[in-house]
C-alpha cells in the first residue's frame, strides 16, 4: 500500500468528519436560535424608561468577494442603572441616537420598540 493507497483509505474518513462538523455546527446554531426564541416568547413584554448609551454595528463578511451583512445593536440604560444591549433592524437603528431618552419596550432579549420623549 503506497502513498495513494493510504490517501484512498483516509480521504473518506476525513471527508465524513469535516462534513459531520459542519452539519453539527449548523444544527447547534439552529437549536440555540430556537431556544432563544422560545425563551423570549415566554418572557413578559416590558416597557420602561431608558436612555441610549451606545450604538454599534457588527459587519460580517460572507466569503471573500461575496459581500456580507450587518447586525445592529443599541445599549440602553434603565433607571436602576442596569444596561442591556438589544439587536434590532437597520431601519430601527437609524432612528435612534446616543443620548436619546424614552420608553423602551422589549421581551426577553428581543427589541420591540423605542419611543423618544418629546
Biopython code that builds the backbone (N, CA, C, O; Angstrom):
import numpy as np
from Bio.PDB.StructureBuilder import StructureBuilder

atoms = [
    (1, "UNK", "N", (0.852, -1.171, 0.000)),
    (1, "UNK", "CA", (0.000, 0.000, 0.000)),
    (1, "UNK", "C", (0.898, 1.234, 0.000)),
    (1, "UNK", "O", (1.628, 1.479, 0.960)),
    (2, "UNK", "N", (0.840, 2.002, -1.072)),
    (2, "UNK", "CA", (1.674, 3.189, -1.218)),
    (2, "UNK", "C", (0.993, 4.416, -0.648)),
    (2, "UNK", "O", (-0.002, 4.341, 0.073)),
    (3, "UNK", "N", (1.568, 5.533, -1.000)),
    (3, "UNK", "CA", (1.048, 6.817, -0.534)),
    (3, "UNK", "C", (-0.382, 7.028, -0.997)),
    (3, "UNK", "O", (-1.227, 7.479, -0.223)),
    (4, "UNK", "N", (-0.662, 6.702, -2.262)),
    (4, "UNK", "CA", (-2.016, 6.919, -2.780)),
    (4, "UNK", "C", (-3.011, 5.929, -2.184)),
    (4, "UNK", "O", (-4.194, 6.249, -2.063)),
    (5, "UNK", "N", (-2.564, 4.751, -1.816)),
    (5, "UNK", "CA", (-3.448, 3.784, -1.162)),
    (5, "UNK", "C", (-3.912, 4.300, 0.191)),
    (5, "UNK", "O", (-5.080, 4.150, 0.550)),
    (6, "UNK", "N", (-2.989, 4.915, 0.950)),
    (6, "UNK", "CA", (-3.353, 5.492, 2.241)),
    (6, "UNK", "C", (-4.320, 6.661, 2.038)),
    (6, "UNK", "O", (-5.269, 6.827, 2.804)),
    (7, "UNK", "N", (-4.075, 7.464, 1.007)),
    (7, "UNK", "CA", (-4.959, 8.597, 0.702)),
    (7, "UNK", "C", (-6.364, 8.095, 0.384)),
    (7, "UNK", "O", (-7.351, 8.645, 0.873)),
    (8, "UNK", "N", (-6.449, 7.052, -0.437)),
    (8, "UNK", "CA", (-7.754, 6.499, -0.802)),
    (8, "UNK", "C", (-8.497, 5.965, 0.418)),
    (8, "UNK", "O", (-9.728, 5.993, 0.452)),
    (9, "UNK", "N", (-7.779, 5.487, 1.403)),
    (9, "UNK", "CA", (-8.405, 4.948, 2.610)),
    (9, "UNK", "C", (-8.800, 6.060, 3.582)),
    (9, "UNK", "O", (-9.885, 6.019, 4.163)),
    (10, "UNK", "N", (-7.924, 7.055, 3.762)),
    (10, "UNK", "CA", (-8.158, 8.095, 4.759)),
    (10, "UNK", "C", (-9.064, 9.222, 4.281)),
    (10, "UNK", "O", (-9.757, 9.830, 5.097)),
    (11, "UNK", "N", (-9.081, 9.518, 2.992)),
    (11, "UNK", "CA", (-9.881, 10.636, 2.485)),
    (11, "UNK", "C", (-11.359, 10.514, 2.846)),
    (11, "UNK", "O", (-11.934, 11.488, 3.332)),
    (12, "UNK", "N", (-12.004, 9.359, 2.630)),
    (12, "UNK", "CA", (-13.425, 9.283, 3.001)),
    (12, "UNK", "C", (-13.673, 9.511, 4.493)),
    (12, "UNK", "O", (-14.700, 10.069, 4.877)),
    (13, "UNK", "N", (-12.736, 9.081, 5.323)),
    (13, "UNK", "CA", (-12.879, 9.275, 6.764)),
    (13, "UNK", "C", (-12.787, 10.760, 7.101)),
    (13, "UNK", "O", (-13.637, 11.282, 7.822)),
    (14, "UNK", "N", (-11.758, 11.451, 6.584)),
    (14, "UNK", "CA", (-11.611, 12.886, 6.832)),
    (14, "UNK", "C", (-12.790, 13.672, 6.261)),
    (14, "UNK", "O", (-13.284, 14.607, 6.892)),
    (15, "UNK", "N", (-13.229, 13.293, 5.083)),
    (15, "UNK", "CA", (-14.368, 13.970, 4.463)),
    (15, "UNK", "C", (-15.596, 13.843, 5.352)),
    (15, "UNK", "O", (-16.301, 14.828, 5.568)),
    (16, "UNK", "N", (-15.862, 12.660, 5.867)),
    (16, "UNK", "CA", (-17.021, 12.445, 6.738)),
    (16, "UNK", "C", (-16.901, 13.263, 8.023)),
    (16, "UNK", "O", (-17.889, 13.841, 8.477)),
    (17, "UNK", "N", (-15.709, 13.319, 8.613)),
    (17, "UNK", "CA", (-15.506, 14.082, 9.851)),
    (17, "UNK", "C", (-15.776, 15.564, 9.604)),
    (17, "UNK", "O", (-16.489, 16.197, 10.383)),
    (18, "UNK", "N", (-15.220, 16.122, 8.538)),
    (18, "UNK", "CA", (-15.439, 17.536, 8.234)),
    (18, "UNK", "C", (-16.923, 17.795, 7.944)),
    (18, "UNK", "O", (-17.483, 18.783, 8.418)),
    (19, "UNK", "N", (-17.548, 16.925, 7.183)),
    (19, "UNK", "CA", (-18.971, 17.061, 6.873)),
    (19, "UNK", "C", (-19.801, 17.023, 8.153)),
    (19, "UNK", "O", (-20.713, 17.833, 8.319)),
    (20, "UNK", "N", (-19.500, 16.098, 9.057)),
    (20, "UNK", "CA", (-20.234, 15.977, 10.322)),
    (20, "UNK", "C", (-20.044, 17.222, 11.190)),
    (20, "UNK", "O", (-20.991, 17.664, 11.841)),
    (21, "UNK", "N", (-18.834, 17.796, 11.210)),
    (21, "UNK", "CA", (-18.589, 19.010, 11.979)),
    (21, "UNK", "C", (-19.385, 20.191, 11.432)),
    (21, "UNK", "O", (-19.955, 20.963, 12.203)),
    (22, "UNK", "N", (-19.429, 20.337, 10.123)),
    (22, "UNK", "CA", (-20.189, 21.429, 9.507)),
    (22, "UNK", "C", (-21.673, 21.286, 9.815)),
    (22, "UNK", "O", (-22.315, 22.250, 10.233)),
    (23, "UNK", "N", (-22.217, 20.106, 9.616)),
    (23, "UNK", "CA", (-23.638, 19.859, 9.888)),
    (23, "UNK", "C", (-23.921, 20.030, 11.385)),
    (23, "UNK", "O", (-24.937, 20.618, 11.757)),
    (24, "UNK", "N", (-23.041, 19.526, 12.234)),
    (24, "UNK", "CA", (-23.215, 19.659, 13.679)),
    (24, "UNK", "C", (-23.230, 21.117, 14.121)),
    (24, "UNK", "O", (-24.054, 21.505, 14.950)),
    (25, "UNK", "N", (-22.327, 21.925, 13.576)),
    (25, "UNK", "CA", (-22.287, 23.353, 13.897)),
    (25, "UNK", "C", (-23.583, 24.032, 13.477)),
    (25, "UNK", "O", (-24.122, 24.855, 14.217)),
    (26, "UNK", "N", (-24.078, 23.694, 12.310)),
    (26, "UNK", "CA", (-25.333, 24.261, 11.804)),
    (26, "UNK", "C", (-26.501, 23.879, 12.725)),
    (26, "UNK", "O", (-27.319, 24.730, 13.074)),
    (27, "UNK", "N", (-26.574, 22.628, 13.108)),
    (27, "UNK", "CA", (-27.677, 22.147, 13.959)),
    (27, "UNK", "C", (-27.620, 22.803, 15.337)),
    (27, "UNK", "O", (-28.659, 23.192, 15.871)),
    (28, "UNK", "N", (-26.434, 22.932, 15.922)),
    (28, "UNK", "CA", (-26.289, 23.567, 17.235)),
    (28, "UNK", "C", (-26.712, 25.036, 17.157)),
    (28, "UNK", "O", (-27.419, 25.520, 18.041)),
    (29, "UNK", "N", (-26.292, 25.742, 16.118)),
    (29, "UNK", "CA", (-26.687, 27.145, 15.946)),
    (29, "UNK", "C", (-28.188, 27.292, 15.796)),
    (29, "UNK", "O", (-28.793, 28.193, 16.377)),
    (30, "UNK", "N", (-28.785, 26.413, 15.022)),
    (30, "UNK", "CA", (-30.236, 26.431, 14.835)),
    (30, "UNK", "C", (-30.946, 26.158, 16.154)),
    (30, "UNK", "O", (-31.951, 26.798, 16.464)),
    (31, "UNK", "N", (-30.435, 25.221, 16.922)),
    (31, "UNK", "CA", (-31.027, 24.901, 18.226)),
    (31, "UNK", "C", (-30.939, 26.064, 19.202)),
    (31, "UNK", "O", (-31.900, 26.347, 19.918)),
    (32, "UNK", "N", (-29.783, 26.750, 19.239)),
    (32, "UNK", "CA", (-29.619, 27.906, 20.123)),
    (32, "UNK", "C", (-30.586, 29.019, 19.732)),
    (32, "UNK", "O", (-31.192, 29.656, 20.594)),
    (33, "UNK", "N", (-30.723, 29.246, 18.446)),
    (33, "UNK", "CA", (-31.644, 30.281, 17.962)),
    (33, "UNK", "C", (-33.081, 29.951, 18.340)),
    (33, "UNK", "O", (-33.825, 30.829, 18.777)),
    (34, "UNK", "N", (-33.471, 28.709, 18.179)),
    (34, "UNK", "CA", (-34.836, 28.288, 18.539)),
    (34, "UNK", "C", (-35.056, 28.412, 20.037)),
    (34, "UNK", "O", (-36.121, 28.857, 20.465)),
    (35, "UNK", "N", (-34.072, 28.030, 20.843)),
    (35, "UNK", "CA", (-34.197, 28.127, 22.299)),
    (35, "UNK", "C", (-34.338, 29.583, 22.734)),
    (35, "UNK", "O", (-35.133, 29.890, 23.623)),
    (36, "UNK", "N", (-33.566, 30.488, 22.111)),
    (36, "UNK", "CA", (-33.657, 31.912, 22.441)),
    (36, "UNK", "C", (-35.043, 32.445, 22.081)),
    (36, "UNK", "O", (-35.622, 33.217, 22.844)),
    (37, "UNK", "N", (-35.579, 32.044, 20.928)),
    (37, "UNK", "CA", (-36.912, 32.474, 20.520)),
    (37, "UNK", "C", (-37.987, 31.977, 21.470)),
    (37, "UNK", "O", (-38.903, 32.723, 21.815)),
    (38, "UNK", "N", (-37.884, 30.726, 21.896)),
    (38, "UNK", "CA", (-38.858, 30.159, 22.839)),
    (38, "UNK", "C", (-38.786, 30.902, 24.172)),
    (38, "UNK", "O", (-39.818, 31.224, 24.761)),
    (39, "UNK", "N", (-37.563, 31.175, 24.650)),
    (39, "UNK", "CA", (-37.399, 31.889, 25.916)),
    (39, "UNK", "C", (-37.963, 33.306, 25.809)),
    (39, "UNK", "O", (-38.641, 33.768, 26.727)),
    (40, "UNK", "N", (-37.695, 33.999, 24.706)),
    (40, "UNK", "CA", (-38.232, 35.351, 24.513)),
    (40, "UNK", "C", (-39.753, 35.326, 24.479)),
    (40, "UNK", "O", (-40.397, 36.181, 25.087)),
    (41, "UNK", "N", (-40.335, 34.363, 23.780)),
    (41, "UNK", "CA", (-41.793, 34.274, 23.705)),
    (41, "UNK", "C", (-42.425, 34.029, 25.073)),
    (41, "UNK", "O", (-43.545, 34.471, 25.329)),
    (42, "UNK", "N", (-41.711, 33.328, 25.949)),
    (42, "UNK", "CA", (-42.229, 33.044, 27.287)),
    (42, "UNK", "C", (-42.012, 34.207, 28.253)),
    (42, "UNK", "O", (-42.611, 34.236, 29.328)),
    (43, "UNK", "N", (-41.163, 35.164, 27.880)),
    (43, "UNK", "CA", (-40.877, 36.310, 28.752)),
    (43, "UNK", "C", (-41.987, 37.349, 28.654)),
    (43, "UNK", "O", (-42.651, 37.459, 27.623)),
    (44, "UNK", "N", (-42.188, 38.116, 29.735)),
    (44, "UNK", "CA", (-43.195, 39.178, 29.672)),
    (44, "UNK", "C", (-42.702, 40.331, 28.790)),
    (44, "UNK", "O", (-41.501, 40.582, 28.687)),
    (45, "UNK", "N", (-43.632, 41.012, 28.171)),
    (45, "UNK", "CA", (-43.308, 42.208, 27.389)),
    (45, "UNK", "C", (-43.273, 43.368, 28.379)),
    (45, "UNK", "O", (-44.269, 43.645, 29.046)),
    (46, "UNK", "N", (-42.131, 44.046, 28.476)),
    (46, "UNK", "CA", (-41.937, 45.110, 29.453)),
    (46, "UNK", "C", (-41.691, 46.441, 28.764)),
    (46, "UNK", "O", (-41.081, 46.496, 27.696)),
    (47, "UNK", "N", (-42.168, 47.510, 29.379)),
    (47, "UNK", "CA", (-41.905, 48.872, 28.916)),
    (47, "UNK", "C", (-41.337, 49.645, 30.084)),
    (47, "UNK", "O", (-41.901, 49.618, 31.178)),
    (48, "UNK", "N", (-40.228, 50.335, 29.870)),
    (48, "UNK", "CA", (-39.567, 51.093, 30.925)),
    (48, "UNK", "C", (-38.906, 52.330, 30.337)),
    (48, "UNK", "O", (-38.623, 52.392, 29.141)),
    (49, "UNK", "N", (-38.668, 53.305, 31.190)),
    (49, "UNK", "CA", (-37.903, 54.486, 30.798)),
    (49, "UNK", "C", (-36.467, 54.026, 30.557)),
    (49, "UNK", "O", (-35.937, 53.214, 31.316)),
    (50, "UNK", "N", (-35.841, 54.541, 29.508)),
    (50, "UNK", "CA", (-34.464, 54.136, 29.210)),
    (50, "UNK", "C", (-33.737, 55.260, 28.483)),
    (50, "UNK", "O", (-34.350, 56.138, 27.874)),
    (51, "UNK", "N", (-32.427, 55.204, 28.565)),
    (51, "UNK", "CA", (-31.558, 56.157, 27.859)),
    (51, "UNK", "C", (-30.606, 55.358, 26.977)),
    (51, "UNK", "O", (-30.087, 54.321, 27.390)),
    (52, "UNK", "N", (-30.379, 55.845, 25.761)),
    (52, "UNK", "CA", (-29.454, 55.189, 24.834)),
    (52, "UNK", "C", (-28.042, 55.600, 25.210)),
    (52, "UNK", "O", (-27.713, 56.786, 25.199)),
    (53, "UNK", "N", (-27.193, 54.610, 25.548)),
    (53, "UNK", "CA", (-25.819, 54.919, 25.959)),
    (53, "UNK", "C", (-24.783, 54.501, 24.922)),
    (53, "UNK", "O", (-23.640, 54.953, 24.978)),
    (54, "UNK", "N", (-25.165, 53.648, 23.979)),
    (54, "UNK", "CA", (-24.198, 53.224, 22.956)),
    (54, "UNK", "C", (-24.926, 52.610, 21.777)),
    (54, "UNK", "O", (-26.006, 52.037, 21.925)),
    (55, "UNK", "N", (-24.325, 52.736, 20.610)),
    (55, "UNK", "CA", (-24.804, 52.089, 19.386)),
    (55, "UNK", "C", (-23.597, 51.443, 18.725)),
    (55, "UNK", "O", (-22.495, 51.991, 18.759)),
    (56, "UNK", "N", (-23.806, 50.280, 18.126)),
    (56, "UNK", "CA", (-22.696, 49.658, 17.393)),
    (56, "UNK", "C", (-23.228, 48.805, 16.256)),
    (56, "UNK", "O", (-24.354, 48.309, 16.286)),
    (57, "UNK", "N", (-22.378, 48.655, 15.257)),
    (57, "UNK", "CA", (-22.689, 47.813, 14.103)),
    (57, "UNK", "C", (-21.648, 46.712, 14.037)),
    (57, "UNK", "O", (-20.469, 46.940, 14.306)),
    (58, "UNK", "N", (-22.088, 45.527, 13.679)),
    (58, "UNK", "CA", (-21.180, 44.388, 13.527)),
    (58, "UNK", "C", (-21.320, 43.878, 12.104)),
    (58, "UNK", "O", (-22.283, 43.187, 11.771)),
    (59, "UNK", "N", (-20.333, 44.231, 11.255)),
    (59, "UNK", "CA", (-20.363, 43.797, 9.859)),
    (59, "UNK", "C", (-19.644, 42.468, 9.746)),
    (59, "UNK", "O", (-18.498, 42.337, 10.175)),
    (60, "UNK", "N", (-20.321, 41.473, 9.163)),
    (60, "UNK", "CA", (-19.724, 40.149, 8.982)),
    (60, "UNK", "C", (-19.682, 39.818, 7.505)),
    (60, "UNK", "O", (-20.681, 39.914, 6.793)),
    (61, "UNK", "N", (-18.504, 39.427, 7.066)),
    (61, "UNK", "CA", (-18.318, 39.077, 5.652)),
    (61, "UNK", "C", (-18.775, 37.646, 5.403)),
    (61, "UNK", "O", (-18.650, 36.772, 6.262)),
    (62, "UNK", "N", (-19.296, 37.438, 4.229)),
    (62, "UNK", "CA", (-19.693, 36.095, 3.797)),
    (62, "UNK", "C", (-18.807, 35.723, 2.619)),
    (62, "UNK", "O", (-19.154, 35.971, 1.464)),
    (63, "UNK", "N", (-17.674, 35.132, 2.918)),
    (63, "UNK", "CA", (-16.733, 34.794, 1.860)),
    (63, "UNK", "C", (-15.867, 35.990, 1.526)),
    (63, "UNK", "O", (-16.008, 37.061, 2.116)),
    (64, "UNK", "N", (-14.978, 35.799, 0.582)),
    (64, "UNK", "CA", (-14.022, 36.846, 0.250)),
    (64, "UNK", "C", (-14.650, 37.950, -0.583)),
    (64, "UNK", "O", (-14.470, 39.126, -0.268)),
    (65, "UNK", "N", (-15.372, 37.610, -1.622)),
    (65, "UNK", "CA", (-15.944, 38.614, -2.509)),
    (65, "UNK", "C", (-17.460, 38.517, -2.590)),
    (65, "UNK", "O", (-18.069, 38.999, -3.545)),
    (66, "UNK", "N", (-18.064, 37.896, -1.590)),
    (66, "UNK", "CA", (-19.500, 37.628, -1.686)),
    (66, "UNK", "C", (-20.336, 38.593, -0.852)),
    (66, "UNK", "O", (-21.533, 38.366, -0.677)),
    (67, "UNK", "N", (-19.735, 39.667, -0.333)),
    (67, "UNK", "CA", (-20.495, 40.605, 0.478)),
    (67, "UNK", "C", (-20.635, 40.116, 1.899)),
    (67, "UNK", "O", (-19.814, 39.339, 2.386)),
    (68, "UNK", "N", (-21.685, 40.578, 2.566)),
    (68, "UNK", "CA", (-21.894, 40.202, 3.947)),
    (68, "UNK", "C", (-23.158, 40.829, 4.471)),
    (68, "UNK", "O", (-24.037, 41.213, 3.701)),
    (69, "UNK", "N", (-23.253, 40.934, 5.793)),
    (69, "UNK", "CA", (-24.423, 41.542, 6.397)),
    (69, "UNK", "C", (-23.994, 42.277, 7.648)),
    (69, "UNK", "O", (-22.920, 42.029, 8.196)),
    (70, "UNK", "N", (-24.847, 43.186, 8.093)),
    (70, "UNK", "CA", (-24.569, 43.992, 9.273)),
    (70, "UNK", "C", (-25.628, 43.720, 10.329)),
    (70, "UNK", "O", (-26.825, 43.728, 10.040)),
    (71, "UNK", "N", (-25.178, 43.479, 11.553)),
    (71, "UNK", "CA", (-26.070, 43.365, 12.699)),
    (71, "UNK", "C", (-25.987, 44.690, 13.450)),
    (71, "UNK", "O", (-24.908, 45.268, 13.580)),
    (72, "UNK", "N", (-27.122, 45.168, 13.940)),
    (72, "UNK", "CA", (-27.200, 46.456, 14.620)),
    (72, "UNK", "C", (-27.586, 46.254, 16.078)),
    (72, "UNK", "O", (-28.512, 45.504, 16.385)),
    (73, "UNK", "N", (-26.861, 46.938, 16.987)),
    (73, "UNK", "CA", (-27.085, 46.800, 18.422)),
    (73, "UNK", "C", (-27.146, 48.174, 19.074)),
    (73, "UNK", "O", (-26.407, 49.085, 18.700)),
    (74, "UNK", "N", (-28.037, 48.314, 20.055)),
    (74, "UNK", "CA", (-28.129, 49.535, 20.847)),
    (74, "UNK", "C", (-28.111, 49.129, 22.317)),
    (74, "UNK", "O", (-28.796, 48.189, 22.720)),
    (75, "UNK", "N", (-27.321, 49.847, 23.110)),
    (75, "UNK", "CA", (-27.273, 49.609, 24.547)),
    (75, "UNK", "C", (-28.133, 50.656, 25.240)),
    (75, "UNK", "O", (-27.947, 51.859, 25.055)),
    (76, "UNK", "N", (-29.079, 50.174, 26.042)),
    (76, "UNK", "CA", (-29.987, 51.025, 26.792)),
    (76, "UNK", "C", (-29.656, 50.937, 28.275)),
    (76, "UNK", "O", (-29.280, 49.874, 28.770)),
    (77, "UNK", "N", (-29.796, 52.061, 28.986)),
    (77, "UNK", "CA", (-29.640, 52.080, 30.432)),
    (77, "UNK", "C", (-30.981, 52.437, 31.050)),
    (77, "UNK", "O", (-31.593, 53.439, 30.679)),
    (78, "UNK", "N", (-31.437, 51.624, 31.988)),
    (78, "UNK", "CA", (-32.720, 51.841, 32.662)),
    (78, "UNK", "C", (-32.464, 52.573, 33.985)),
    (78, "UNK", "O", (-31.316, 52.648, 34.424)),
    (79, "UNK", "N", (-33.511, 53.119, 34.635)),
    (79, "UNK", "CA", (-33.319, 53.920, 35.848)),
    (79, "UNK", "C", (-32.530, 53.220, 36.965)),
    (79, "UNK", "O", (-31.870, 53.897, 37.754)),
    (80, "UNK", "N", (-32.581, 51.904, 37.051)),
    (80, "UNK", "CA", (-31.827, 51.187, 38.097)),
    (80, "UNK", "C", (-30.324, 51.205, 37.838)),
    (80, "UNK", "O", (-29.537, 50.832, 38.708)),
    (81, "UNK", "N", (-29.922, 51.643, 36.633)),
    (81, "UNK", "CA", (-28.508, 51.648, 36.258)),
    (81, "UNK", "C", (-28.105, 50.431, 35.457)),
    (81, "UNK", "O", (-26.997, 50.379, 34.922)),
    (82, "UNK", "N", (-28.994, 49.446, 35.365)),
    (82, "UNK", "CA", (-28.702, 48.256, 34.561)),
    (82, "UNK", "C", (-28.678, 48.631, 33.086)),
    (82, "UNK", "O", (-29.392, 49.527, 32.636)),
    (83, "UNK", "N", (-27.844, 47.925, 32.357)),
    (83, "UNK", "CA", (-27.736, 48.147, 30.909)),
    (83, "UNK", "C", (-28.063, 46.859, 30.173)),
    (83, "UNK", "O", (-27.791, 45.760, 30.655)),
    (84, "UNK", "N", (-28.651, 47.018, 28.995)),
    (84, "UNK", "CA", (-28.923, 45.861, 28.144)),
    (84, "UNK", "C", (-28.661, 46.248, 26.701)),
    (84, "UNK", "O", (-29.022, 47.336, 26.253)),
    (85, "UNK", "N", (-28.025, 45.336, 25.989)),
    (85, "UNK", "CA", (-27.764, 45.540, 24.568)),
    (85, "UNK", "C", (-28.767, 44.706, 23.788)),
    (85, "UNK", "O", (-28.874, 43.496, 23.988)),
    (86, "UNK", "N", (-29.499, 45.361, 22.903)),
    (86, "UNK", "CA", (-30.525, 44.682, 22.123)),
    (86, "UNK", "C", (-30.221, 44.821, 20.643)),
    (86, "UNK", "O", (-29.808, 45.880, 20.169)),
    (87, "UNK", "N", (-30.435, 43.733, 19.929)),
    (87, "UNK", "CA", (-30.245, 43.733, 18.472)),
    (87, "UNK", "C", (-31.532, 44.225, 17.821)),
    (87, "UNK", "O", (-32.630, 43.959, 18.311)),
    (88, "UNK", "N", (-31.383, 44.949, 16.707)),
    (88, "UNK", "CA", (-32.551, 45.469, 16.000)),
    (88, "UNK", "C", (-32.245, 45.598, 14.518)),
    (88, "UNK", "O", (-31.109, 45.407, 14.084)),
    (89, "UNK", "N", (-33.272, 45.924, 13.752)),
    (89, "UNK", "CA", (-33.092, 46.085, 12.312)),
    (89, "UNK", "C", (-32.355, 47.404, 12.031)),
    (89, "UNK", "O", (-32.312, 48.297, 12.877)),
    (90, "UNK", "N", (-31.791, 47.504, 10.856)),
    (90, "UNK", "CA", (-31.102, 48.723, 10.453)),
    (90, "UNK", "C", (-32.041, 49.916, 10.402)),
    (90, "UNK", "O", (-31.636, 51.040, 10.700)),
    (91, "UNK", "N", (-33.286, 49.682, 10.027)),
    (91, "UNK", "CA", (-34.277, 50.768, 9.963)),
    (91, "UNK", "C", (-34.534, 51.341, 11.361)),
    (91, "UNK", "O", (-34.570, 52.558, 11.542)),
    (92, "UNK", "N", (-34.710, 50.458, 12.342)),
    (92, "UNK", "CA", (-34.929, 50.910, 13.721)),
    (92, "UNK", "C", (-33.678, 51.595, 14.257)),
    (92, "UNK", "O", (-33.767, 52.622, 14.930)),
    (93, "UNK", "N", (-32.519, 51.029, 13.959)),
    (93, "UNK", "CA", (-31.230, 51.545, 14.411)),
    (93, "UNK", "C", (-31.018, 52.975, 13.925)),
    (93, "UNK", "O", (-30.509, 53.823, 14.659)),
    (94, "UNK", "N", (-31.408, 53.230, 12.690)),
    (94, "UNK", "CA", (-31.218, 54.554, 12.102)),
    (94, "UNK", "C", (-32.039, 55.652, 12.757)),
    (94, "UNK", "O", (-31.735, 56.832, 12.587)),
    (95, "UNK", "N", (-33.073, 55.284, 13.501)),
    (95, "UNK", "CA", (-33.945, 56.264, 14.144)),
    (95, "UNK", "C", (-33.542, 56.576, 15.579)),
    (95, "UNK", "O", (-34.176, 57.401, 16.236)),
    (96, "UNK", "N", (-32.490, 55.919, 16.071)),
    (96, "UNK", "CA", (-32.075, 56.060, 17.468)),
    (96, "UNK", "C", (-30.675, 56.654, 17.532)),
    (96, "UNK", "O", (-29.781, 56.232, 16.799)),
    (97, "UNK", "N", (-30.487, 57.644, 18.421)),
    (97, "UNK", "CA", (-29.179, 58.283, 18.588)),
    (97, "UNK", "C", (-28.730, 58.160, 20.041)),
    (97, "UNK", "O", (-29.554, 58.064, 20.950)),
    (98, "UNK", "N", (-27.410, 58.163, 20.249)),
    (98, "UNK", "CA", (-26.883, 58.150, 21.613)),
    (98, "UNK", "C", (-27.414, 59.362, 22.355)),
    (98, "UNK", "O", (-27.466, 60.463, 21.807)),
    (99, "UNK", "N", (-27.807, 59.154, 23.603)),
    (99, "UNK", "CA", (-28.338, 60.227, 24.424)),
    (99, "UNK", "C", (-29.853, 60.326, 24.402)),
    (99, "UNK", "O", (-30.441, 60.987, 25.257)),
    (100, "UNK", "N", (-30.497, 59.675, 23.430)),
    (100, "UNK", "CA", (-31.963, 59.678, 23.389)),
    (100, "UNK", "C", (-32.520, 59.077, 24.672)),
    (100, "UNK", "O", (-31.956, 58.135, 25.228)),
    (101, "UNK", "N", (-33.642, 59.638, 25.133)),
    (101, "UNK", "CA", (-34.345, 59.076, 26.279)),
    (101, "UNK", "C", (-35.785, 58.842, 25.879)),
    (101, "UNK", "O", (-36.354, 59.609, 25.102)),
    (102, "UNK", "N", (-36.376, 57.784, 26.408)),
    (102, "UNK", "CA", (-37.755, 57.484, 26.064)),
    (102, "UNK", "C", (-38.214, 56.172, 26.654)),
    (102, "UNK", "O", (-37.636, 55.654, 27.610)),
    (103, "UNK", "N", (-39.275, 55.646, 26.057)),
    (103, "UNK", "CA", (-39.894, 54.408, 26.525)),
    (103, "UNK", "C", (-39.388, 53.236, 25.680)),
    (103, "UNK", "O", (-39.617, 53.176, 24.472)),
    (104, "UNK", "N", (-38.700, 52.315, 26.341)),
    (104, "UNK", "CA", (-38.182, 51.116, 25.701)),
    (104, "UNK", "C", (-39.138, 49.960, 25.968)),
    (104, "UNK", "O", (-39.504, 49.703, 27.115)),
    (105, "UNK", "N", (-39.539, 49.270, 24.915)),
    (105, "UNK", "CA", (-40.345, 48.066, 25.068)),
    (105, "UNK", "C", (-39.530, 46.891, 24.541)),
    (105, "UNK", "O", (-39.006, 46.934, 23.428)),
    (106, "UNK", "N", (-39.430, 45.835, 25.357)),
    (106, "UNK", "CA", (-38.652, 44.658, 24.981)),
    (106, "UNK", "C", (-39.305, 43.421, 25.571)),
    (106, "UNK", "O", (-40.131, 43.503, 26.481)),
    (107, "UNK", "N", (-38.919, 42.279, 25.036)),
    (107, "UNK", "CA", (-39.428, 40.991, 25.520)),
    (107, "UNK", "C", (-38.250, 40.033, 25.572)),
    (107, "UNK", "O", (-37.785, 39.551, 24.539)),
    (108, "UNK", "N", (-37.769, 39.760, 26.780)),
    (108, "UNK", "CA", (-36.563, 38.942, 26.910)),
    (108, "UNK", "C", (-35.386, 39.705, 26.329)),
    (108, "UNK", "O", (-35.043, 40.787, 26.807)),
    (109, "UNK", "N", (-34.770, 39.146, 25.303)),
    (109, "UNK", "CA", (-33.666, 39.834, 24.617)),
    (109, "UNK", "C", (-34.118, 40.405, 23.278)),
    (109, "UNK", "O", (-33.289, 40.818, 22.466)),
    (110, "UNK", "N", (-35.415, 40.430, 23.045)),
    (110, "UNK", "CA", (-35.968, 40.905, 21.769)),
    (110, "UNK", "C", (-36.394, 42.369, 21.894)),
    (110, "UNK", "O", (-37.203, 42.718, 22.754)),
    (111, "UNK", "N", (-35.845, 43.213, 21.032)),
    (111, "UNK", "CA", (-36.241, 44.621, 20.964)),
    (111, "UNK", "C", (-37.606, 44.709, 20.295)),
    (111, "UNK", "O", (-37.834, 44.108, 19.245)),
    (112, "UNK", "N", (-38.525, 45.475, 20.922)),
    (112, "UNK", "CA", (-39.848, 45.686, 20.337)),
    (112, "UNK", "C", (-39.950, 47.104, 19.777)),
    (112, "UNK", "O", (-40.259, 47.288, 18.600)),
    (113, "UNK", "N", (-39.688, 48.111, 20.627)),
    (113, "UNK", "CA", (-39.782, 49.498, 20.140)),
    (113, "UNK", "C", (-39.084, 50.441, 21.114)),
    (113, "UNK", "O", (-38.797, 50.091, 22.258)),
    (114, "UNK", "N", (-38.823, 51.644, 20.621)),
    (114, "UNK", "CA", (-38.296, 52.722, 21.445)),
    (114, "UNK", "C", (-38.958, 54.001, 20.984)),
    (114, "UNK", "O", (-38.836, 54.391, 19.823)),
    (115, "UNK", "N", (-39.668, 54.662, 21.906)),
    (115, "UNK", "CA", (-40.341, 55.921, 21.592)),
    (115, "UNK", "C", (-39.678, 57.024, 22.392)),
    (115, "UNK", "O", (-39.739, 57.044, 23.622)),
    (116, "UNK", "N", (-39.039, 57.951, 21.672)),
    (116, "UNK", "CA", (-38.339, 59.065, 22.330)),
    (116, "UNK", "C", (-39.322, 59.963, 23.064)),
    (116, "UNK", "O", (-40.461, 60.163, 22.640)),
    (117, "UNK", "N", (-38.830, 60.507, 24.205)),
    (117, "UNK", "CA", (-39.613, 61.520, 24.922)),
    (117, "UNK", "C", (-39.559, 62.806, 24.111)),
    (117, "UNK", "O", (-38.561, 63.098, 23.452)),
    (118, "UNK", "N", (-40.608, 63.544, 24.166)),
    (118, "UNK", "CA", (-40.676, 64.822, 23.428)),
    (118, "UNK", "C", (-40.248, 65.967, 24.319)),
    (118, "UNK", "O", (-40.237, 67.118, 23.883)),
]
sb = StructureBuilder()
sb.init_structure("model")
sb.init_model(0)
sb.init_chain("A")
sb.init_seg("    ")
for serial, (resi, resn, name, xyz) in enumerate(atoms, 1):
    if name == "N":
        sb.init_residue(resn, " ", resi, " ")
    sb.init_atom(name, np.array(xyz, "f"), 0.0, 1.0, " ", f" {name:<3s}", serial, name[0])
structure = sb.get_structure()
